[in-house]
Structures are given as structure tokens and as C-alpha cells.
Amino acid sequence: MNKEGRTREKLIIFVKNEEAGKTKTRLAATIGDEQALEVYQKLLGWTLEQTRDLEVTREVWYSRFIAENDIWEEGDFEKRLQSGDNLGAKMSNAFRKSFTEESFQKVVIIGSDCAELTSGIIQQAFQKLEDHEFVIGPAEDGGYYLLGMRNYHPEVFEEIEWSTGSVFQKTIEKIRDMGSNYATLKELNDVDTIEDWNRVKSGL
């Protein structure tokens, strides 16, 4: 893909800084802070492998501070800092900057908790945005692991109870209320509990 194509499409990856006690807290309740951090680092490694060769602009957005000398320097990722009072505000701000300040035409955001997310699924998301205003990847827990759009729509982040089982459904309802069309991807499982981790760890 040429440079013009790279400037039209952006992938945003939301990550948490690698600090014991501040990542994978539900998992840590079962296996402890240090082991939970090791699990998260493996998930970060998986996410890097699935995204490093995508022919789009790639950015990593950190939760607390921009880290240096970490794995993201291996794959030519721009580094940014999340801002906002909750997850919705942080995602909204990232999309706003991408569309209104930088004039991207397709923007997709993912987290770093999903060991079932592949480069092929991410590429499919960008393809869906050719003829859909939104693309969304539902997670088994009722949230979503991926959200993409062609224009900035802050409404999809407002009045959502984050980290609950209703996030995906409420988001779909907001998209429908706007009269926009959307595509959904296959349902995947985020790693939040020891059961989630046991399902996927052999593949990492």
C-alpha cells in the first residue's frame, strides 16, 4: 500500500502501562499481581505480532505515561497518552484527534487483552469500513474488543456503563438511533479471568 493509503487508515491500540497491581486486576485476584503482569505482557506480545506488519498508521496509547524502550519500538508504532475520565472519554478523545486534527478516513481501535484477535480480523475491520460507517467486534463478556468508524461520532461513547455486560448492546443501540449502518465481526473472548487465560495460553 502506498503512503497515501497509510495516511488514510489508522489503528489505535490502547494499552496499560506494565505495572504489577495495576493490570489484569480480576486475574490478579486469583493468581497474584506478578503473575497477572506476566500474563498481560504475553498478551501485549501477541497484540504486537498481530499488528506490527499492518499497512496502516499504527499508534499505541498508554494509560498513565509514555514508556520508552519497550516492545512497541520494534514495530514502528507512534506513541501517545490516553486522556479522559473514563474509558469512553479516552476512546472518544483518541478518535476525535484522529479525525478532526489529523483527517484520517478510517480509524479502528483495539485493546490489548484479546489473544483471539488476529491481523486478519483487523484487516477485515478496515475492509468493512469501505461500505459501513461503523464496525464493531463483540466480546463474549458483553463488551467489544474492536471499534472502527469513518467519521467522529462522540455519541457512541456517552452514557455507557463501562466494564459491564451491556456495553456492546448499548453501543449498537446508539448507532441505530443515529441511523448509521454498521458491520459486526466474529465474537471473541477477552482475557479477564483465570478461565479465560486457561483457554488461550497454549497459543501464545
Rosetta blueprint (number, residue, H / E / L):
1 M L
2 N L
3 K H
4 E H
5 G H
6 R H
7 T H
8 R H
9 E E
10 K E
11 L E
12 I E
13 I E
14 F E
15 V E
16 K L
17 N L
18 E L
19 E L
20 A L
21 G L
22 K L
23 T L
24 K L
25 T H
26 R H
27 L H
28 A H
29 A H
30 T H
31 I H
32 G L
33 D H
34 E H
35 Q H
36 A H
37 L H
38 E H
39 V H
40 Y H
41 Q H
42 K H
43 L H
44 L H
45 G H
46 W H
47 T H
48 L H
49 E H
50 Q H
51 T H
52 R L
53 D L
54 L L
55 E L
56 V L
57 T E
58 R E
59 E E
60 V E
61 W E
62 Y E
63 S L
64 R L
65 F L
66 I L
67 A L
68 E L
69 N L
70 D L
71 I H
72 W H
73 E H
74 E H
75 G L
76 D L
77 F L
78 E E
79 K E
80 R E
81 L E
82 Q L
83 S L
84 G L
85 D L
86 N L
87 L H
88 G H
89 A H
90 K H
91 M H
92 S H
93 N H
94 A H
95 F H
96 R H
97 K H
98 S H
99 F H
100 T H
101 E H
102 E L
103 S L
104 F L
105 Q L
106 K E
107 V E
108 V E
109 I E
110 I E
111 G L
112 S L
113 D L
114 C L
115 A L
116 E L
117 L L
118 T L
119 S H
120 G H
121 I H
122 I H
123 Q H
124 Q H
125 A H
126 F H
127 Q H
128 K H
129 L L
130 E L
131 D L
132 H L
133 E L
134 F E
135 V E
136 I E
137 G E
138 P E
139 A E
140 E L
141 D L
142 G L
143 G L
144 Y E
145 Y E
146 L E
147 L E
148 G E
149 M E
150 R L
151 N L
152 Y L
153 H L
154 P H
155 E H
156 V H
157 F H
158 E L
159 E L
160 I L
161 E L
162 W L
163 S L
164 T L
165 G L
166 S L
167 V H
168 F H
169 Q H
170 K H
171 T H
172 I H
173 E H
174 K H
175 I H
176 R H
177 D H
178 M H
179 G L
180 S L
181 N L
182 Y E
183 A E
184 T E
185 L L
186 K L
187 E L
188 L E
189 N L
190 D L
191 V L
192 D L
193 T L
194 I H
195 E H
196 D H
197 W H
198 N H
199 R H
200 V H
201 K H
202 S H
203 G H
204 L L
